[in-house]
């Protein structure tokens, strides 16, 4: 005797809800490892955390290989482009490039598996035909593949907007520091010590590269290649040029600030125009038909009385 899939699905959901409620009411006991670890050799804790648990050490490489293969098929590009997009989105900061790409592809694999399983469960609940189930699983795979990429694109767009707002103030501060005296690196260091934000984080990255042995001009050109905002790239290249050739940095930074302000002003005007046009949609779609009905309602009577 086959069970009704809807009944099975309802029972699973109910059991999961009861299990979560019991976990909240009666939390599980603390693991013994957390109590004993402070009394052990301090090097053992760091080694255990770096190596992970037994399950991770066994299945971690397998999951990594599967995620790399699936990610290469989904992205259809080499890892350098994905790493650049992740850096521009500000994801997985502080990780090396290989670990950054691995974390992103594991997230892709998780999304693919989740939405494919969701499509299979929906097909099983509605008792669809095998063809429909395959279509639902394929749709889940498409949604899962596009979800991570769409999230990265949205993060890049949001970060670009923030940087476009911040770069105007940063240029002004750098111009003030340069006019007050000091070199390019001193001005950037002073601005980073007193500020925060997306642009400041990129300037701090340039300072870290400079402390690591890079020439200051090469460090600024490096972050100019990685930044998602063109106006920030122009600022960084101007800093590199001023460091190498001693150009008039203050005047150039003020000119870039004016360009950013004009661009922001034009974008705000376009956004305001679009919003005003969107406000007319309810008037045209709802009120206009009602007004036409009120105007056209007496027409049959008038035409009949005239006859």
C-alpha positions, 0 to 999 in steps of 0.5 A, a space after each residue: 500500500 502506497 502512502 499519499 505523498 502529501 501526507 508524508 510531506 506533511 509528517 516530515 514538516 511536522 516532525 522537523 518543526 517539533 524537533 526544532 522546538 525541542 532543540 530550542 527548549 532543551 538545548 543539547 549538552 556542551 561538547 567535552 572538547 570545549 571544556 578540555 581544550 584550554 588545559 591541553 597544549 595550546 598548539 593542539 587547538 590551533 592544529 585541530 581548528 586548522 585541520 577541521 573535524 573527522 567528517 571534514 577531513 574525509 569528505 572535504 576534498 571530495 566536496 571541493 573537487 565536485 564544487 570545482 568541477 561544477 563551478 567550472 561548468 557553470 561559470 564557463 570561464 577560468 578562475 581569474 575572472 571569478 576571483 576578480 568579481 569576488 574581489 569587486 563584490 567584497 566577498 570572502 575578504 581576508 582569504 587567499 585567492 584559491 580559498 576564496 574561489 573554493 568558498 564561492 564554488 562550494 556556495 554554488 554547489 549548495 545552491 544547486 543541490 538545494 534548488 534541485 532537491 526542491 524541484 524534485 520534492 515539488 514533483 513528488 508531492 504533486 505526483 507529476 510525471 517523470 518528464 515534469 519532474 525532470 523539468 522541475 529539477 532542471 528549473 531548480 538547477 537553473 535557478 541555483 546556478 543563477 542565484 549565486 551569480 546574481 548575488 555577486 552582481 548585486 553586491 558589485 552594483 551596491 558596492 559601486 554605488 557606495 564607492 561613487 558616493 564616498 570617492 567625492 569626499 575622499 578626493 576632497 580630503 586627499 586634496 586638503 592633505 596634499 595642499 597642507 604638505 606631505 607626499 602622496 603616501 602620507 596623505 593616503 595614510 592620514 586619510 585612512 587613519 581617520 576614515 572608513 568605508 569601501 574606498 578607504 578599505 581599498 586605499 588601505 590595501 594599497 598601503 599594505 602592498 606598499 609595506 610589503 615591498 611594492 612601489 607606491 605607484 604599482 600598489 595604486 595601479 594594482 587597486 585601480 585594476 581591481 576596483 569596480 568603480 571607474 571614478 575610483 580607478 581614475 583617482 588611484 591612477 592619478 595617485 600613482 602618476 603623482 607619486 612617480 612624476 610629481 604632478 599637481 595632485 590637489 588640482 587633479 583630485 578636485 577636478 575628479 571630485 567635480 566630475 563625480 558630483 556632476 555624474 551623481 547629479 545627472 543620475 539623480 535627475 534621471 532617477 527623479 524623472 523615472 519616479 515621476 513617470 512611475 507615479 503616473 502609472 496608477 493614475 493612467 491605469 486606474 483613474 483614467 478608465 473610471 473617468 472614461 466610464 463616467 463620461 461615456 455613461 450618459 452617451 447612450 441616453 443622449 443618443 437615444 433621446 436625440 433620435 
